[in-house]
Amino acid sequence: MLPHRHLLISAAVGMVGWVATRDKKAIPLAIGSGVLPDLDHGADYAWYGLTGTHRLLLPLHGYEWSVPLFWWSYKRWGAPLAVLTTLSYLCHLLADQVENQTKPGGYFFLYRLWRRFAMERISRDPVAGTRGRIEDIKRLQKLAARFRRYL
């Protein structure tokens, strides 16, 4: 899923959280936990650059990370914001799982590890998944070219 869609979903979760708690941290926490996990796509693109093969490494995408996220958030901000932060993260994973057409375990990190992160063993449509990755890499290359012009 493209980042702007995660941003919209996370902002909506954050607004609901803000209405419920009136805590000014609700929206930024929801956006952070709902958008920042996509930074891990860099690992997948680096793997592709090194090997020429697509893998679903996604180290920050795993339902099992929701428990430590909740615990850490609870210790830091208390129960309401821990629920909000974890909910936004889970919405990110669920949206990705639906849009990217993975098999039921596809967004468990341990399942992907067991499947050796192989796209064809995790995705219901590995051809579409690979095509999407190639499109993402092209978008990143265009973005990098724009930045280079200003340097």
Phi and psi in degrees as a GROMACS rama.xvg file:
@    title "Ramachandran Plot"
@    xaxis  label "Phi"
@    yaxis  label "Psi"
@TYPE xy
-71.8777  148.937  LEU-2
-56.6116  -35.4246  PRO-3
-65.2294  -29.3008  HIS-4
-71.8857  -41.2032  ARG-5
-62.0918  -37.5873  HIS-6
-62.1336  -44.4938  LEU-7
-64.0985  -45.3657  LEU-8
-62.529  -45.9958  ILE-9
-65.7606  -39.0161  SER-10
-64.3003  -38.201  ALA-11
-64.7526  -44.2877  ALA-12
-60.7031  -43.4262  VAL-13
-62.1657  -39.6114  GLY-14
-63.8672  -43.8616  MET-15
-61.4871  -42.8793  VAL-16
-63.8918  -39.3922  GLY-17
-65.7052  -43.31  TRP-18
-60.6885  -40.316  VAL-19
-72.7873  -36.1453  ALA-20
-109.744  -22.5079  THR-21
59.1527  25.5327  ARG-22
-95.8747  125.67  ASP-23
-65.5521  -14.1127  LYS-24
-83.033  -11.0024  LYS-25
-58.775  -49.5036  ALA-26
-68.2677  -49.8436  ILE-27
-63.3905  -34.7121  PRO-28
-66.2099  -42.289  LEU-29
-64.2851  -42.2553  ALA-30
-65.9586  -43.1942  ILE-31
-60.7325  -48.6324  GLY-32
-75.469  -17.0119  SER-33
-97.3856  -12.9237  GLY-34
-117.364  -41.8622  VAL-35
-61.1425  -26.5514  LEU-36
-55.8473  -23.0518  PRO-37
-70.9664  -7.9033  ASP-38
-61.4939  -23.6053  LEU-39
-71.8263  -8.14181  ASP-40
-63.2422  -23.0115  HIS-41
-56.7687  -35.6339  GLY-42
-63.8887  -40.9319  ALA-43
-66.6908  -41.8315  ASP-44
-69.3555  -35.8398  TYR-45
-64.7443  -43.1655  ALA-46
-58.5988  -45.4212  TRP-47
-61.2376  -43.1296  TYR-48
-62.0349  -34.4123  GLY-49
-81.8535  -35.8517  LEU-50
-115.449  -20.0663  THR-51
77.9634  8.27067  GLY-52
-116.969  147.499  THR-53
-90.3265  133.143  HIS-54
-133.764  151.747  ARG-55
-101.023  71.783  LEU-56
-71.5568  -58.7067  LEU-57
37.2217  64.217  LEU-58
-61.3532  -22.5029  PRO-59
-94.8698  -2.20686  LEU-60
-100.444  97.5942  HIS-61
-164.072  124.27  GLY-62
-54.9233  -30.2847  TYR-63
-67.2182  -19.4289  GLU-64
-74.4251  -12.9618  TRP-65
-66.0346  -30.9211  SER-66
-68.3125  -52.6827  VAL-67
-63.7394  -32.5178  PRO-68
-62.8863  -45.0712  LEU-69
-61.5421  -46.5581  PHE-70
-60.7916  -47.5822  TRP-71
-63.1441  -44.711  TRP-72
-64.2683  -39.3282  SER-73
-61.1544  -45.8139  TYR-74
-64.7479  -33.9189  LYS-75
-85.2529  -43.8395  ARG-76
-125.175  -5.93979  TRP-77
95.0829  173.056  GLY-78
-60.7825  -49.9972  ALA-79
-58.2563  -44.0603  PRO-80
-76.0058  -25.9009  LEU-81
-66.4207  -42.7028  ALA-82
-61.8218  -45.3876  VAL-83
-61.4214  -48.9529  LEU-84
-60.424  -45.8284  THR-85
-67.8299  -40.3961  THR-86
-61.5298  -42.7991  LEU-87
-64.1227  -40.9821  SER-88
-62.2397  -45.2647  TYR-89
-65.223  -35.5072  LEU-90
-62.5541  -38.8106  CYS-91
-59.056  -50.6201  HIS-92
-62.6826  -44.728  LEU-93
-63.5444  -43.4747  LEU-94
-61.5385  -43.1018  ALA-95
-63.3358  -44.2471  ASP-96
-61.1444  -42.1192  GLN-97
-68.1634  -49.6864  VAL-98
-69.0227  -36.6543  GLU-99
-88.537  0.107483  ASN-100
52.5754  53.1237  GLN-101
-87.7265  163.748  THR-102
-66.9954  162.858  LYS-103
-50.0807  -36.0413  PRO-104
-89.6239  3.12151  GLY-105
-56.9161  -25.299  GLY-106
-106.916  24.3205  TYR-107
-102.445  123.826  PHE-108
-57.9079  -42.1098  PHE-109
-65.7387  -33.0886  LEU-110
-64.578  -45.1704  TYR-111
-63.6166  -40.5457  ARG-112
-59.0739  -47.4476  LEU-113
-58.4998  -35.5484  TRP-114
-88.2968  10.3073  ARG-115
58.2781  29.2361  ARG-116
59.8784  16.5974  PHE-117
-76.7783  122.953  ALA-118
-52.7297  -44.641  MET-119
-68.8787  -16.1817  GLU-120
-99.5046  -7.45194  ARG-121
-115.968  -36.2391  ILE-122
-90.1746  144.224  SER-123
-74.7292  -23.6278  ARG-124
-135.889  77.5037  ASP-125
-61.7275  -28.7061  PRO-126
-65.3704  -45.8937  VAL-127
-65.2308  -38.3465  ALA-128
-62.0221  -43.9648  GLY-129
-65.8562  -42.1043  THR-130
-60.1666  -41.8865  ARG-131
-62.9661  -39.8885  GLY-132
-63.5079  -42.7155  ARG-133
-63.2832  -41.2207  ILE-134
-62.4777  -40.736  GLU-135
-61.8495  -43.2158  ASP-136
-63.2636  -41.0869  ILE-137
-62.9334  -40.9072  LYS-138
-61.0994  -43.9509  ARG-139
-64.637  -37.7379  LEU-140
-65.2186  -40.5103  GLN-141
-64.226  -41.8304  LYS-142
-63.2816  -43.4227  LEU-143
-62.8144  -39.2386  ALA-144
-63.5929  -38.5458  ALA-145
-63.4139  -42.9367  ARG-146
-66.0087  -37.8551  PHE-147
-62.3199  -33.1675  ARG-148
-62.2359  -29.5228  ARG-149
-91.6559  -4.25367  TYR-150
